Amino acid sequence: MNGLRGSRGWIGAGLAALLGCGAEPPLLVSTINAAENGFSVTSTLIAGERDAILVDAQFTLSDGARVADWIVQSGKRLKTVFITHGHPDHFFGLAPIVAKFPDAEVLATPAVIEEMRAYAPQALAQWKPVYGADLTDQPIFPKPFSGDSLVLESRRIDLVTLRPAESSHATALWIPSLQTVVAGDAAFNGVHVWLAGVDAERRESWLGNLRTLAALGPRVVIAGHRAPGVGDSATVLDSTARYIRDFSQAVATSRTPDEVIAKVTATHGSRTLPVILDLAARAALGGTVGRPRPAP
């Protein structure tokens, strides 16, 4: 791996002042992203005065190790790792994090864990030859968590259950005190949206998920994949929805995958990881479209 892109600073103190929070110290949110060969995955640290919650844990072992070191540098005690959905790029990097923070609980919803266990063998077979020793041989699976919220130093973080879309089961996090959504792969920021194997029905369901998150009224939305140099504006919900609609229109009006790629690129060509668009177009018009494949 070329390494993770470091946090661009903490979200929290300034926003808390803007919102008029009281004397209780605000939660702070910081992020770190993989490079393109780690699929630009976002890991998010939600921190209180002492403790922290990590959301999503990267794909490779080297990126997981860098996330662990980043948390150590924050000076916070990692209490929980929460995994938003079952795709391996969000949890195959767990081992070095768990090794450095053995007391941290690794959690996901029961449905997400079921999807993880179903996808992991195929993902290992597909990606282990590519990444070699940098990819785990034995994925760590979370413990099931069925609650509707997490608590960090008396502050509630709501869990938002999403409908089938990019994955069959997924959870977003809503931090009311910061008006911040940690969206997981419901949102892609500056990166082509993973639509390989996501059929028309699921694309419509995905648009519904984006409306659900927008209805919370967030000021900040942290996407599950993010390109370098982009912010965390709530407009990413609209831009993700626009991409999905444009892709659907391109599929409906094209005869070949190359036509789909050309039409989507004409509007969204500045997004990184064009291989994602290539896979999606070929799945839609050149292959089987059905249950989503295990995405990295």
Number of C-alpha atoms within 10 A of each C-alpha: 14 11 14 23 17 15 15 12 11 15 19 21 16 13 18 18 11 10 12 9 14 9 6 8 12 21 22 21 24 19 21 23 25 28 19 19 14 21 22 28 30 30 27 25 25 24 26 19 15 13 16 25 25 25 27 26 30 31 26 27 23 20 28 27 21 21 28 23 14 17 21 14 9 14 13 17 18 26 19 21 25 25 28 30 28 27 26 23 22 27 28 30 28 28 21 21 23 19 12 15 18 13 12 18 16 24 20 25 24 15 16 24 22 15 18 25 16 13 18 19 14 13 19 20 10 12 13 15 10 11 15 11 12 17 19 18 12 11 18 16 19 20 14 15 17 12 10 13 16 18 11 19 13 8 16 15 19 18 21 20 16 22 18 20 26 28 26 17 21 27 23 25 24 22 21 15 17 23 18 25 27 29 26 26 25 30 30 27 27 24 27 27 25 24 28 25 25 24 21 19 11 21 20 17 17 24 20 17 24 19 14 14 23 18 9 13 13 20 15 20 25 30 30 26 26 27 24 16 9 10 17 18 15 21 16 21 24 15 16 23 24 15 17 22 16 17 25 19 14 19 22 13 12 16 12 14 21 15 16 27 23 15 18 22 16 10 12 20 15 12 17 20 18 17 11 18 25 18 18 27 26 19 21 25 18 14 14 13 18 15 16 22 18 23 19 18
